[in-house]
Amino acid sequence: MKLVRYGRPGKEKPGLIDDEGRLRSLAGIVDDIGPELLSDKALRKLAKVDVKTLPLVRGEPRFGVPLKGVGKFIGIGLNYADHARETGMPIPNEPIVFMKAISSLSGADDPVMLPPGSKKGDWEVELGVVIGTRAQYVSEADALDYVAGFCVVNDVSERSYQFESSQWDKGKGCDSFGPVGPWLVTRDEVIDVQRLDLYLELNGKRMQTGSTETMIFTVAQLVSYLSRFMTLEPGDIIATGTPPGVGIGRTPPRFLKAGDTLRLGIAGLGEQQQQVLAYPKTAT
């Protein structure tokens, strides 16, 4: 299933995308797309609904974050060797973990807002992993059993903040720096999560082309690893790292500016498109 939440910010309704790519409402079937819906049992029950009986949603409504109630938004750094090399960083021996603020979450096509004084805004197309079952000290062999599904994430970054110190969080957690979606694709629809193509375009020019096949640490390894240091709860999202082609790695570097347009996606998981805007000035 491709689960979505659509509508105005704060007023999103649950829905799904049918086999013909049309949006259908889940109102009356579920209250929302939240952590309580992500267990295998709950998803199997939802999968029994006759999609053809669900009402079609007309028009082109906004897609919000496809999951309500995200508890943790976890980032993994330098998880593609070519990306590590382009940024001049050593290839890690174990996953590099940072946290993106929950307040950075936004819909797939919502604008990316550059914070005041932004100098080095950057893009990162990433595979997002959504936890479906509470995971604590799980083995690599069992790790995927704890995953509800997958989504597209743009790990937008302000490099001037990120590299001011050894702590990356402040360069990763600005408002609008976490577009997720457009939908959450359940695990059963992804044949091999380690063979998904990723791409990102800036103003129509291809910047990133990659595959999850070249990850240093696989999804199973990441879920198992993280579960050693924190309990992963239903609804947690893990952004698993980006392939090469980010702005800071180009010669000369190319950073985001107001007026830019980003288009990015992952095979089978949908596409995002964002306009880059300057953060609006507030009255003093």
C-alpha positions as CSV (number, residue, x, y, z in Angstrom):
1,M,0.0,0.0,0.0
2,K,0.9,3.6,-0.6
3,L,-0.4,5.5,2.4
4,V,-0.8,9.3,2.4
5,R,-2.1,12.2,4.4
6,Y,-3.5,15.0,2.3
7,G,-4.9,18.4,2.8
8,R,-4.0,21.7,4.4
9,P,-1.2,21.7,7.1
10,G,-2.7,20.6,10.4
11,K,-5.9,19.4,8.7
12,E,-4.5,16.4,6.8
13,K,-6.8,13.4,6.1
14,P,-5.8,9.7,5.7
15,G,-5.7,8.2,2.2
16,L,-4.0,5.8,-0.1
17,I,-2.9,5.7,-3.7
18,D,-4.6,3.0,-5.7
19,D,-3.0,0.8,-8.5
20,E,-3.9,3.4,-11.1
21,G,-2.2,6.2,-9.2
22,R,-5.4,7.8,-8.0
23,L,-5.9,9.2,-4.5
24,R,-8.6,7.6,-2.4
25,S,-9.9,8.6,1.0
26,L,-9.5,6.3,4.0
27,A,-11.9,8.5,6.1
28,G,-14.2,6.3,8.1
29,I,-11.8,3.4,7.8
30,V,-8.9,4.8,9.9
31,D,-8.7,8.0,12.0
32,D,-5.3,8.8,10.7
33,I,-2.0,7.3,9.5
34,G,-0.2,7.0,12.8
35,P,2.0,4.7,14.8
36,E,-0.9,2.5,15.9
37,L,-1.5,1.6,12.2
38,L,2.0,0.4,11.5
39,S,2.2,-3.0,13.0
40,D,2.0,-6.0,10.6
41,K,-1.3,-7.0,12.1
42,A,-2.9,-3.6,11.6
43,L,-1.5,-3.2,8.0
44,R,-2.7,-6.7,7.1
45,K,-6.2,-5.8,8.3
46,L,-6.1,-2.5,6.3
47,A,-4.9,-4.4,3.2
48,K,-8.2,-6.4,3.2
49,V,-10.2,-3.3,2.5
50,D,-11.6,-3.3,-1.1
51,V,-9.8,-0.2,-2.5
52,K,-12.4,0.1,-5.3
53,T,-15.0,1.0,-2.7
54,L,-13.0,3.9,-1.3
55,P,-14.1,7.3,-2.5
56,L,-11.9,9.1,-5.0
57,V,-10.4,12.4,-4.0
58,R,-10.8,15.0,-6.7
59,G,-8.4,17.7,-7.6
60,E,-4.7,17.9,-6.6
61,P,-4.6,18.3,-2.8
62,R,-1.3,18.9,-0.9
63,F,0.4,15.8,0.4
64,G,1.5,16.3,4.0
65,V,4.0,14.1,6.0
66,P,2.5,10.6,5.3
67,L,2.7,9.7,9.0
68,K,1.3,11.5,12.0
69,G,3.1,11.2,15.4
70,V,6.7,10.8,14.4
71,G,8.7,10.3,17.6
72,K,12.3,10.4,16.4
73,F,13.7,11.6,13.1
74,I,17.2,9.9,12.9
75,G,19.8,10.8,10.3
76,I,22.7,8.7,9.1
77,G,25.8,10.5,7.8
78,L,28.2,9.5,5.0
79,N,26.6,6.2,4.3
80,Y,27.7,6.1,0.7
81,A,31.5,5.9,0.1
82,D,31.5,8.2,-2.9
83,H,29.6,10.8,-0.9
84,A,32.1,10.6,1.9
85,R,34.9,11.1,-0.5
86,E,33.3,14.1,-2.3
87,T,33.0,15.9,1.1
88,G,36.6,15.1,2.1
89,M,35.5,12.9,5.0
90,P,36.9,9.5,5.9
91,I,34.7,6.5,5.1
92,P,33.1,5.6,8.5
93,N,33.8,2.3,10.2
94,E,30.4,2.4,11.9
95,P,27.2,4.5,11.2
96,I,27.4,8.2,12.0
97,V,24.2,9.1,13.8
98,F,22.5,12.5,14.2
99,M,19.0,13.7,15.0
100,K,16.8,15.9,12.8
101,A,14.4,18.0,14.8
102,I,10.7,16.9,14.5
103,S,9.9,20.5,13.7
104,S,11.9,20.2,10.5
105,L,9.3,17.7,9.1
106,S,7.3,19.0,6.1
107,G,5.3,17.7,3.1
108,A,6.9,16.4,0.0
109,D,6.1,19.5,-2.1
110,D,6.2,22.1,0.7
111,P,8.7,24.9,0.2
112,V,12.2,24.6,1.6
113,M,12.8,27.7,3.7
114,L,16.4,28.9,3.9
115,P,17.0,30.3,7.4
116,P,18.1,33.9,7.9
117,G,21.8,34.3,7.0
118,S,21.9,31.0,5.1
119,K,25.1,30.7,3.1
120,K,25.5,27.0,2.4
121,G,22.1,25.4,2.0
122,D,22.4,21.9,0.5
123,W,20.3,18.9,-0.7
124,E,20.4,15.2,0.0
125,V,18.0,12.7,-1.4
126,E,17.7,9.7,1.0
127,L,15.7,6.5,1.6
128,G,13.6,6.9,4.7
129,V,12.8,3.9,6.8
130,V,9.7,3.9,9.0
131,I,9.6,1.7,12.1
132,G,6.5,-0.3,12.6
133,T,7.2,-2.4,15.7
134,R,9.1,-1.5,18.9
135,A,12.7,-2.5,18.3
136,Q,15.3,-3.0,21.1
137,Y,18.5,-5.0,20.7
138,V,17.3,-6.7,17.5
139,S,19.5,-8.8,15.3
140,E,20.5,-7.9,11.8
141,A,18.8,-11.0,10.6
142,D,15.4,-10.0,12.1
143,A,15.7,-6.2,11.7
144,L,13.5,-5.8,8.6
145,D,10.6,-7.4,10.5
146,Y,10.5,-4.3,12.6
147,V,10.1,-2.0,9.5
148,A,6.6,-0.8,8.4
149,G,7.7,0.7,5.1
150,F,9.8,3.2,3.2
151,C,9.6,6.8,1.9
152,V,11.5,9.5,0.2
153,V,13.4,12.0,2.4
154,N,15.2,15.2,1.5
155,D,17.8,15.7,4.2
156,V,18.2,19.5,3.6
157,S,21.2,20.9,5.4
158,E,22.8,24.2,6.2
159,R,26.5,23.4,5.9
160,S,27.6,26.6,7.6
161,Y,25.8,25.5,10.7
162,Q,26.5,21.8,10.4
163,F,30.3,22.2,10.4
164,E,30.7,25.0,13.0
165,S,31.3,22.2,15.5
166,S,31.4,18.4,15.7
167,Q,27.6,18.3,16.3
168,W,25.7,18.2,13.0
169,D,22.2,18.6,14.5
170,K,21.8,22.4,14.2
171,G,22.6,22.3,10.5
172,K,20.0,19.6,9.9
173,G,17.0,20.6,12.0
174,C,15.9,24.0,10.6
175,D,12.2,24.4,9.9
176,S,11.3,22.7,6.5
177,F,14.6,20.8,6.3
178,G,12.8,17.4,6.4
179,P,10.5,16.9,3.5
180,V,9.1,13.4,3.8
181,G,6.8,11.5,1.3
182,P,4.7,11.9,-0.7
183,W,3.6,8.5,0.6
184,L,4.6,5.7,2.9
185,V,5.1,2.5,0.9
186,T,4.6,-0.6,3.0
187,R,7.4,-3.1,3.2
188,D,5.5,-5.8,1.3
189,E,5.6,-3.7,-1.9
190,V,9.4,-3.3,-1.9
191,I,11.0,-6.4,-3.3
192,D,14.6,-5.5,-2.4
193,V,15.2,-2.3,-0.4
194,Q,18.9,-2.5,-1.3
195,R,18.3,-2.1,-5.0
196,L,16.4,1.2,-5.3
197,D,17.5,4.0,-7.6
198,L,17.6,7.5,-6.2
199,Y,17.9,10.8,-8.0
200,L,17.8,14.6,-7.4
201,E,17.6,17.5,-9.9
202,L,18.3,21.2,-9.2
203,N,16.5,23.5,-11.6
204,G,16.1,20.6,-14.0
205,K,19.8,19.6,-14.0
206,R,20.6,16.1,-12.6
207,M,22.8,16.5,-9.5
208,Q,22.5,13.1,-7.7
209,T,22.1,9.6,-9.2
210,G,22.6,6.6,-7.0
211,S,21.3,3.3,-5.7
212,T,20.8,1.9,-2.2
213,E,22.9,-1.0,-3.5
214,T,26.0,1.1,-2.7
215,M,25.1,1.9,0.9
216,I,28.0,1.2,3.3
217,F,25.5,0.0,6.0
218,T,22.3,-1.7,4.8
219,V,18.9,-0.9,6.2
220,A,19.0,-4.1,8.3
221,Q,22.4,-3.2,9.7
222,L,21.2,0.3,10.5
223,V,18.0,-0.8,12.3
224,S,20.0,-3.4,14.3
225,Y,22.7,-0.9,15.1
226,L,20.4,1.9,16.3
227,S,18.4,-0.5,18.4
228,R,21.5,-1.1,20.6
229,F,21.6,2.6,21.6
230,M,17.9,3.7,21.6
231,T,14.6,1.9,21.5
232,L,13.1,2.4,18.1
233,E,9.3,3.1,18.4
234,P,6.6,2.8,15.8
235,G,6.6,5.9,13.7
236,D,10.3,6.7,14.0
237,I,11.9,7.6,10.7
238,I,15.5,6.8,9.8
239,A,17.0,8.8,6.9
240,T,19.7,6.4,5.7
241,G,22.3,8.7,3.9
242,T,22.7,10.1,0.5
243,P,24.6,9.2,-2.7
244,P,27.2,11.6,-4.2
245,G,26.3,14.9,-5.9
246,V,25.5,17.2,-3.1
247,G,26.3,20.9,-3.4
248,I,29.2,21.0,-1.0
249,G,31.0,18.3,-3.0
250,R,30.9,20.1,-6.4
251,T,33.7,22.1,-7.9
252,P,33.0,24.9,-7.3
253,P,30.4,24.3,-4.6
254,R,26.8,25.0,-5.4
255,F,24.5,26.0,-2.6
256,L,20.8,26.6,-2.5
257,K,19.4,30.1,-3.1
258,A,15.9,31.5,-3.2
259,G,14.2,30.7,-6.5
260,D,15.8,27.3,-6.9
261,T,13.6,24.2,-7.5
262,L,14.4,20.7,-6.3
263,R,13.0,17.5,-7.8
264,L,13.9,14.2,-6.3
265,G,12.6,10.7,-5.9
266,I,13.2,7.0,-5.4
267,A,12.1,4.2,-7.7
268,G,8.7,3.0,-6.5
269,L,8.5,5.4,-3.6
270,G,7.4,8.6,-5.4
271,E,8.7,12.0,-6.1
272,Q,9.1,15.3,-4.4
273,Q,9.4,18.8,-5.8
274,Q,10.2,21.9,-3.7
275,Q,10.6,25.5,-4.3
276,V,13.4,27.1,-2.3
277,L,12.4,30.3,-0.5
278,A,14.1,32.7,1.9
279,Y,12.7,32.5,5.4
280,P,10.2,35.4,5.7
281,K,11.3,38.4,7.7
282,T,9.3,38.8,10.9
283,A,8.2,42.1,12.4
284,T,10.3,43.6,15.2
